[in-house]
């Protein structure tokens, strides 16, 4: 096909080069040619109307800005080359197709760099560790902002191979040292950021892996598919491995620059640049993969395609709900759990237990009835294999219920929902639960 196009252009009366056609084609197709475009489409499809969640916007923003950088780079194919110059062969190509393109590439990366932070924040509530995650993330982003301006060194840059006196110019050599030194600093910042995340996730990930071992699924592929935090840490290994490589390359650049004999010998950085891009693409591709796998396993565990909550219906004597998702914030352990109840009931004055998989459940008993005229949250008793977790506040995804009043004479609690509707509950009411589900993210109705 390429030969046919060349033949047609050679016989055309118009002076049109194949480079111009390729350039316009790359400009038009930049958004869909991006390696992240299929992932973005998949995320939009599986999230439906919920695509505006912050994590999804991060993934979309990473793709969008990096695609704009690709467009600017593709414009270099539309411009003529100046003679006796290094790549990209003209000042316009340098400042538009290279420097400005890097600004948008780095903007996309900076947006994407916040994905591991948000995922870590969801899992851990250790504020001291999270502070270091924030600090290292901001430092990492700051170094990338510095890298945006490396191309402005020696403005306007001299791209000539030799000047009028046939002397080799140094502008590009100085730029390479500044650029790769910044990249080395960027990799150092990346490693610090990675280590801060690993430190924050260490205890949680260790417990999760222990659970996998207990279930007999201690296989790398299974852990990679089902544990989001494991994927995050795995993606960081590439950055950590690349750091010493780029550092050694910068050292050689500086040594050669100080050596008069090899000072003007251009060192090819094409191979290490390809390696840098490969590491970036690997890390950011895993972000999209992580989000897709999260959705898949959540839907599979819940037995439905979209995590949702149905409104509760109440009466004085009994309570029914089908596949109702609730959130429980455990103050004691500072963690969140999602429970899915099937045919939950309230029975006045009765004390019953359900036993399933050798687990005894006595849930949602209203306790602490000794207060009056106080707005206190509804508490529960949770008994599982003689493990007692108290001080558990019940949150419902659709309604938050509070006890407004306790009437000792009439023996009932007055409970209000988010719509300020008042319901009278008998004091001895007890909720029962059939099934306990997996952990979910804090402060979000969906993952």
Helices and strands as residue ranges (DSSP letters): H 2-10, H 18-28, H 30-33, H 37-47, G 48-50, H 54-74, G 75-78, H 91-92, I 93-100, H 101-123, H 127-148, G 150-152, H 171-214, H 220-226, H 228-258, H 270-302, E 313-314, E 319-320, E 324-330, E 335-341, E 346-347, E 354-356, E 359-361, E 376-377, E 382-384, E 387-389, E 392-396, E 402-407, E 412-416, E 422-426, E 430-431
